[in-house]
Amino acid sequence: ERNMISGMIGDIYITVEGGPGTAQEASAAHARGAVVVPLRRTGGASGGKFGFPAGALTRPEFVTEEQWAALGDQVAPVDATATSLAEIVKRCIEVSGSHGSS
């Protein structure tokens, strides 16, 4: 139940590794249109296991191929992955802000 509730309250979800609960939260979030950003390099649910939503493993249009690839590159320096993640989150905020209400 906690996983379903957690998946219903945020706009951006960053997943790190995880198991079935992480996949359940990501599924709930993705189903309602939240952006799910999986750190695929960490494996587990974030790497596509446990029924993680396939759509959340697909690069969003506003994310560059290089940024998205960095999230799955297990040999890339961690700081490069962190930089890409920060850029992706910043872009998510910018994109969601452009759809904001008045």
Helices and strands as residue ranges (DSSP letters): H 2-6, E 12-16, H 20-31, E 35-39, G 40-42, G 44-47, G 54-57, H 65-70, H 78-98
